[in-house]
Amino acid sequence: LETKFLGIQIRRSHIMEDSISIAGKLRDEDLRKPLKVKFYREDGVDAGGVKREYFSLLTEKLFDPNFGHWKVVGDDSCFWFTSVGKIDSEDENLNEVEGKDVYYLVGLLAGLAVYNSVILDLHFPQIVYKKLLGFDDFSLHDLKTIDKFIYNGLKQLRDYDGDDVEDIFCLCFEVTYKTNLGVEVKHDLIENGANISVTSDNKHEYIDKYVQFILHDSIKDQFEHFATGFLKVVDGKALHLFTPKELEGLVEGEIELDFKQLEEHSTYEGGFSKEHPYIKKLWEVLHNFDFEQKKKFLRFCTGADRAPIGGLKNLEPKFKIQRNGPDKVSLPTSATCFNTLLLPEYDSKLKLKRLLLVAIENASGFGLQ
């Protein structure tokens, strides 16, 4: 029976295995239907919150560092592909999950998030979006966000003006790297590269080959599985109308956080209202937060530290502030899957700011904080 929704049922205890199993059975046309999620043996209709919780929980599981499928790179703590080894996890249910399935599922998840207007709490280097759009003109600058150490070394080689490159740098057209399991591997950048020295005449070829190796050759299979999953959902002529930065915004949201916009489009429950004196104090506190504090507050309340395309006015569901009792010693809490801040009515603005900062600085995980 055809339905207008893609409905799936997932066991929390086997969220990755169930997701991989379901993903392998879906038709292409199913992936372009609005997603509805039900957790096994749990009541409740998915009006958006359950779906967002599913995306959050699955993202957390897929990027579990125990897997070794992803590494954190760059100053912005982005995720990048690794060479895949054996999974070594305390969760015995995950030890049989293959790397190709993980990369495919992450790509599929990113595509479904775009289609369902859900912001994923993850960040990729922009080179990932360039590759998804078919760009292949990689430069040394693209490498900077992936491996700053190698970038600095290659930049030093590029900028060196002397004729004694061979003597100063002592390089050949062979690179050595370690897999995620710590195994050292050697790779020739060109045929017989181990026996060909890098000189002032061929150093630019060496740099180009090294960049190509890091950004393409070394992660070719991993990226292909990832791209297959993503493009199953969002491929088409419209995709190529986007720039890499715009595609990044669709998946990860916008960096700019306009809290005036957030204030204008917020809703209230439990006795709070836009004109309530206490709410006015809250917004005074929030508007005085610095950028990093605003990111942490947004992550605390919504599960992601970026805004949807178009800004915070487009949060779905709308940001809600709910009164959680009178003054007390307990911290503010949140329901991230419903974009809701559960806030006690503290007896002073100073206490409100202090406890709110404690909450957002020490928050972790997803769902109910």
C-alpha positions as CSV (number, residue, x, y, z in Angstrom):
1,L,0.0,0.0,0.0
2,E,1.5,3.3,-1.1
3,T,1.6,6.1,1.5
4,K,2.8,9.7,1.4
5,F,5.2,9.1,4.3
6,L,8.3,7.0,4.8
7,G,7.5,5.2,8.0
8,I,10.2,3.2,9.8
9,Q,10.3,1.4,13.2
10,I,13.7,1.3,15.0
11,R,14.9,-0.4,18.2
12,R,16.9,2.0,20.3
13,S,19.2,-0.9,21.4
14,H,20.0,-1.6,17.7
15,I,19.7,1.8,16.1
16,M,22.6,1.4,13.7
17,E,21.9,-2.2,12.6
18,D,18.2,-1.5,12.1
19,S,18.9,1.6,10.1
20,I,21.4,-0.2,7.8
21,S,18.9,-3.1,7.3
22,I,16.1,-0.7,6.5
23,A,18.3,1.5,4.2
24,G,19.1,-1.6,2.1
25,K,15.5,-2.3,1.4
26,L,14.2,1.1,0.6
27,R,13.3,2.1,-3.0
28,D,14.6,5.4,-4.4
29,E,11.0,6.9,-4.4
30,D,10.6,6.0,-0.7
31,L,13.6,8.2,0.2
32,R,11.9,11.3,-1.1
33,K,8.9,11.0,1.2
34,P,8.6,12.8,4.5
35,L,10.1,10.6,7.2
36,K,8.1,9.3,10.2
37,V,10.0,7.4,12.9
38,K,8.6,5.1,15.7
39,F,10.8,3.6,18.3
40,Y,9.9,-0.1,19.0
41,R,7.6,-0.5,22.0
42,E,7.3,3.2,22.6
43,D,4.1,5.2,22.4
44,G,3.8,8.5,20.6
45,V,3.1,9.8,17.2
46,D,6.0,11.4,15.3
47,A,5.1,15.1,14.9
48,G,8.7,16.0,14.3
49,G,10.3,15.5,17.6
50,V,10.8,11.7,17.4
51,K,12.4,12.1,13.9
52,R,14.8,14.7,15.2
53,E,15.7,12.5,18.2
54,Y,16.4,9.6,15.8
55,F,18.7,11.7,13.7
56,S,20.6,12.9,16.8
57,L,21.0,9.4,18.3
58,L,22.0,7.8,15.0
59,T,24.5,10.6,14.3
60,E,26.0,10.1,17.7
61,K,26.4,6.4,17.1
62,L,27.8,6.7,13.6
63,F,30.5,9.0,14.7
64,D,31.5,7.0,17.8
65,P,35.3,7.3,18.0
66,N,35.5,3.6,18.9
67,F,34.7,2.7,15.3
68,G,37.7,4.4,13.8
69,H,35.7,5.3,10.6
70,W,36.1,9.1,11.2
71,K,38.7,11.4,12.6
72,V,38.4,14.9,13.8
73,V,40.5,17.4,11.9
74,G,41.2,21.1,11.7
75,D,40.6,24.0,14.0
76,D,36.8,23.7,13.5
77,S,36.8,20.0,14.6
78,C,35.4,18.7,11.4
79,F,34.9,15.0,10.6
80,W,37.1,13.4,7.9
81,F,37.3,9.9,6.5
82,T,39.8,7.4,7.8
83,S,41.2,4.1,6.4
84,V,38.8,1.5,7.9
85,G,40.0,-1.2,10.1
86,K,38.3,-3.7,12.4
87,I,35.7,-2.2,14.7
88,D,36.6,-2.4,18.4
89,S,33.6,-1.4,20.4
90,E,32.2,-2.4,23.8
91,D,28.9,-2.7,22.1
92,E,28.9,-6.3,20.7
93,N,26.0,-5.5,18.4
94,L,28.3,-3.1,16.4
95,N,31.4,-5.2,15.9
96,E,30.1,-6.8,12.7
97,V,29.1,-3.5,11.1
98,E,31.2,-2.9,7.9
99,G,32.8,0.4,7.1
100,K,31.1,0.7,3.8
101,D,27.7,0.4,5.5
102,V,28.7,3.2,7.9
103,Y,29.8,5.6,5.2
104,Y,26.7,4.8,3.1
105,L,24.4,5.4,6.0
106,V,26.1,8.7,7.0
107,G,25.6,9.9,3.4
108,L,22.0,8.7,3.4
109,L,21.4,10.3,6.7
110,A,22.8,13.7,5.5
111,G,20.6,13.4,2.4
112,L,17.5,12.6,4.4
113,A,18.2,15.4,6.8
114,V,18.2,17.9,3.9
115,Y,15.0,16.5,2.5
116,N,13.3,16.5,6.0
117,S,14.7,20.0,7.0
118,V,16.7,18.6,10.0
119,I,20.0,20.1,10.9
120,L,22.6,17.5,11.8
121,D,24.9,18.1,14.6
122,L,28.1,17.4,12.6
123,H,30.6,19.3,10.6
124,F,32.5,18.3,7.5
125,P,35.3,20.2,5.8
126,Q,33.9,22.1,2.8
127,I,36.0,19.9,0.5
128,V,33.4,17.2,1.1
129,Y,30.7,19.3,-0.5
130,K,33.0,20.2,-3.4
131,K,33.5,16.5,-4.0
132,L,29.7,15.8,-3.8
133,L,29.2,18.5,-6.4
134,G,31.8,16.9,-8.7
135,F,34.6,19.4,-8.2
136,D,38.0,17.8,-8.7
137,D,40.3,20.9,-8.9
138,F,41.8,20.4,-5.4
139,S,44.4,22.8,-4.2
140,L,46.9,23.1,-1.4
141,H,44.5,25.4,0.4
142,D,41.9,22.6,0.5
143,L,44.3,20.5,2.4
144,K,44.7,23.1,5.2
145,T,41.4,22.0,7.0
146,I,42.3,18.3,6.7
147,D,45.9,18.2,7.9
148,K,47.6,21.4,9.0
149,F,50.9,19.7,9.6
150,I,51.2,18.4,6.0
151,Y,49.8,21.6,4.7
152,N,52.5,23.7,6.4
153,G,55.2,21.3,5.2
154,L,54.1,21.5,1.6
155,K,53.6,25.2,1.7
156,Q,57.2,25.6,3.0
157,L,58.4,23.4,0.1
158,R,56.3,25.5,-2.4
159,D,57.6,28.8,-1.2
160,Y,61.3,27.7,-1.0
161,D,63.3,29.5,-3.7
162,G,66.6,27.7,-3.5
163,D,67.9,25.2,-6.1
164,D,69.0,22.8,-3.4
165,V,65.5,21.4,-2.6
166,E,66.8,17.8,-2.8
167,D,69.5,18.4,-0.2
168,I,67.4,20.6,2.2
169,F,64.1,18.6,2.2
170,C,65.3,15.1,1.5
171,L,62.0,14.0,0.0
172,C,61.0,11.4,-2.6
173,F,57.7,10.7,-4.4
174,E,56.7,8.3,-1.7
175,V,54.5,9.1,1.4
176,T,54.2,7.2,4.6
177,Y,51.0,7.3,6.7
178,K,49.3,5.3,9.4
179,T,45.9,3.7,9.2
180,N,43.4,4.1,12.1
181,L,44.8,0.9,13.5
182,G,48.3,2.4,13.7
183,V,49.7,0.3,10.9
184,E,52.3,2.2,8.9
185,V,51.8,2.1,5.1
186,K,53.9,3.4,2.3
187,H,52.5,4.7,-1.0
188,D,54.1,5.8,-4.2
189,L,52.7,9.1,-5.6
190,I,54.0,8.1,-9.0
191,E,55.4,4.9,-10.4
192,N,58.7,4.0,-8.7
193,G,58.2,7.1,-6.5
194,A,60.4,5.8,-3.7
195,N,63.4,6.1,-6.0
196,I,62.6,9.5,-7.5
197,S,63.8,12.5,-5.5
198,V,61.9,15.8,-5.1
199,T,63.8,18.6,-6.7
200,S,63.2,22.3,-7.4
201,D,62.1,21.2,-10.9
202,N,59.5,18.7,-9.9
203,K,58.4,20.0,-6.4
204,H,55.1,21.4,-7.8
205,E,54.2,18.0,-9.2
206,Y,55.0,16.4,-5.9
207,I,52.7,18.9,-4.1
208,D,49.9,18.3,-6.5
209,K,50.2,14.5,-6.2
210,Y,50.3,14.7,-2.4
211,V,47.2,16.9,-2.3
212,Q,45.5,14.5,-4.7
213,F,46.4,11.5,-2.6
214,I,45.1,13.0,0.7
215,L,41.9,14.4,-0.7
216,H,41.0,11.7,-3.2
217,D,43.1,8.6,-3.6
218,S,43.5,7.7,0.1
219,I,39.7,7.9,0.9
220,K,38.3,7.0,-2.6
221,D,36.3,4.0,-1.5
222,Q,35.0,5.6,1.7
223,F,33.9,8.7,-0.1
224,E,32.2,6.7,-2.9
225,H,30.0,4.9,-0.3
226,F,29.2,8.2,1.4
227,A,28.3,9.9,-1.9
228,T,26.2,7.0,-3.0
229,G,24.0,7.4,0.1
230,F,23.7,11.1,-0.1
231,L,23.0,11.3,-3.9
232,K,20.3,8.6,-3.5
233,V,18.2,11.3,-1.9
234,V,19.2,14.7,-3.2
235,D,20.7,14.0,-6.7
236,G,19.3,15.9,-9.6
237,K,19.7,19.0,-11.7
238,A,18.8,21.3,-8.8
239,L,21.7,20.0,-6.7
240,H,24.2,21.5,-9.1
241,L,22.7,24.9,-8.7
242,F,24.3,25.1,-5.3
243,T,27.8,26.2,-4.4
244,P,29.7,24.0,-1.9
245,K,29.1,26.6,0.8
246,E,25.3,26.6,0.1
247,L,25.2,22.8,0.2
248,E,27.1,22.8,3.5
249,G,24.4,25.2,4.8
250,L,21.6,22.8,3.8
251,V,23.2,19.9,5.7
252,E,24.8,21.6,8.7
253,G,22.9,24.9,8.9
254,E,24.1,28.5,8.9
255,I,26.9,29.8,11.2
256,E,25.3,33.2,11.8
257,L,23.1,33.3,14.9
258,D,20.7,36.1,15.0
259,F,19.2,36.0,18.5
260,K,16.9,39.0,17.8
261,Q,15.3,36.8,15.1
262,L,15.1,33.9,17.6
263,E,13.4,36.1,20.1
264,E,10.8,37.4,17.6
265,H,9.8,33.8,16.6
266,S,9.8,32.1,20.0
267,T,6.8,30.6,21.7
268,Y,6.0,30.3,25.5
269,E,4.1,27.9,27.8
270,G,3.5,27.4,31.5
271,G,2.6,31.0,32.3
272,F,5.4,32.7,30.4
273,S,4.7,35.1,27.6
274,K,6.7,37.5,25.4
275,E,5.8,40.4,27.7
276,H,6.5,38.6,31.0
277,P,9.2,40.6,33.0
278,Y,11.2,37.4,33.6
279,I,11.3,36.6,29.9
280,K,12.5,40.1,29.2
281,K,15.4,39.5,31.6
282,L,16.2,36.2,29.9
283,W,16.5,37.8,26.5
284,E,18.7,40.6,28.0
285,V,21.0,37.8,29.3
286,L,21.0,35.9,26.0
287,H,21.7,39.0,23.8
288,N,24.7,39.7,25.9
289,F,26.2,36.2,25.4
290,D,29.3,36.1,23.2
291,F,29.2,34.0,20.0
292,E,30.5,30.8,21.6
293,Q,28.0,31.1,24.4
294,K,25.2,31.5,21.9
295,K,26.4,28.4,20.1
296,K,26.4,26.4,23.3
297,F,22.9,27.7,24.3
298,L,21.5,26.8,20.9
299,R,23.1,23.3,21.1
300,F,21.7,22.9,24.6
301,C,18.2,23.7,23.5
302,T,18.1,22.2,20.0
303,G,20.9,19.7,19.7
304,A,22.8,21.7,17.0
305,D,24.8,24.9,17.2
306,R,23.8,26.3,13.8
307,A,20.7,27.9,12.4
308,P,18.6,26.5,9.6
309,I,18.9,28.0,6.1
310,G,17.2,31.4,6.3
311,G,18.1,31.8,10.0
312,L,16.7,31.0,13.4
313,K,13.2,32.1,12.5
314,N,13.0,28.9,10.5
315,L,13.6,26.6,13.4
316,E,11.2,23.7,13.2
317,P,9.5,23.2,15.6
318,K,9.6,26.8,16.8
319,F,11.9,27.6,19.8
320,K,9.8,27.3,23.0
321,I,10.5,28.5,26.5
322,Q,8.4,26.7,29.2
323,R,8.1,27.6,32.8
324,N,9.5,24.8,35.0
325,G,8.3,25.9,38.4
326,P,9.3,28.7,40.8
327,D,12.8,29.6,42.0
328,K,14.9,26.5,42.9
329,V,18.5,25.3,43.0
330,S,18.1,23.0,40.0
331,L,19.6,24.0,36.6
332,P,17.6,24.8,33.5
333,T,16.9,21.7,31.3
334,S,15.8,21.1,27.7
335,A,14.1,18.8,25.4
336,T,16.2,19.1,22.3
337,C,13.9,17.1,20.1
338,F,11.2,19.7,20.6
339,N,13.5,22.8,20.7
340,T,12.3,23.5,24.2
341,L,14.0,25.3,27.2
342,L,12.6,24.2,30.5
343,L,13.3,27.2,32.7
344,P,12.6,27.7,36.5
345,E,11.6,31.2,37.4
346,Y,14.7,32.2,39.4
347,D,14.4,35.1,41.9
348,S,17.1,37.2,40.2
349,K,18.7,38.0,36.9
350,L,22.1,37.2,38.3
351,K,21.0,33.7,39.3
352,L,19.3,33.1,36.0
353,K,22.5,34.0,34.1
354,R,24.8,32.0,36.4
355,L,22.7,28.8,36.4
356,L,22.0,29.0,32.6
357,L,25.8,29.3,31.9
358,V,26.5,26.3,34.2
359,A,23.9,24.3,32.3
360,I,25.1,25.1,28.8
361,E,28.8,24.8,29.7
362,N,28.3,21.3,31.0
363,A,25.6,19.9,28.8
364,S,26.3,16.7,26.8
365,G,24.3,14.2,24.8
366,F,21.0,14.4,23.1
367,G,17.3,14.5,24.0
368,L,16.4,15.4,27.6
369,Q,19.4,17.2,29.2
